[in-house]
Amino acid sequence: GFQGYCRCSGEYRGLYCEISVRAVSCNPTPCKNGGTCVLLENNQAQCLCTPVFRGLTCNQFSYVPCGDATCHGTQGHCVANSCICKTGFAGPRCDSTDFCATFPCLNGGTCVRTNEEPYGGCSCPAEFSGPTCSNDPCSPSPCLNGGYCVRKADNQFYCQCRNRNKGVYCEQVECFPSDATVDVLNIGKVPLSSLQIGSQVRIINEEDQVSYSPIIAFLHRELDGQALYKRVRTRSSTIELSSRHLINQR
């Protein structure tokens, strides 16, 4: 497939033209959505963004359209309407950790990639067991992002996640930064902390008419009514969220 690149103007540089060549102060910080401002040599400022956002001031959503779904713009490539992940990432949108790249199998075990979370596992020799064939399922701990490994019967384990992480290994971020907002037509700003990643906003007005905000994109076709919905009530409308939808910030 075709691959493109960003041609930057004279004021910016970087893979996505995200680094300003101009002298920019970090006080006040120009970084949005939880980004961190750092001063480089020659008084150049750069925003270090959270995984969900990118851009000069972390004001751009990281996901890009890919067929009927989306793909993480910096952790994967969209090829023939499929999201192809870079090394170290996995999942249908390349926003999860690649098990085989993160947890090498011990004691002669072989890592086998799968299409479901956690997208891999170790096939151990008969005398070994555990997620990495180490016998002790929690040594070393397979839990990420500060998660605590709890031992279970039959040499099994589970991860107690912290800091709004989720997933078998606490490898996924559950919520947007608390200070981020999204603009919804005829409603105004809605805190992203009240919305869930991997959801798309559906608007229902007082006449029970359904519409989608112009910030919304990449609507999935298969809506079978089995998804768990979350409702956020505003002054004039109700916002519904499901795991089949995606929030896209402009």
Secondary structure, DSSP 8 states (H G I E B T S, - for coil): ---------TTEESTTS-EE-SB--SSS----TT-EEEE-GGGBEEEE--TTEESTTS-EESEEEETTEEEETTTEEEETTEEEE-TTEESTTS-EE-HHHHS---TT-EEE--SSTTS-EEE--TT--STTSSSSTTSS----TT-EEEE-GGG-EEEE--TTEESTTS-EE-B--TT-EEEETTTEEEEGGGSBTT---EEE-TT--EE--TT-----S---S-S--EEEE-SS-EEEE-TT------
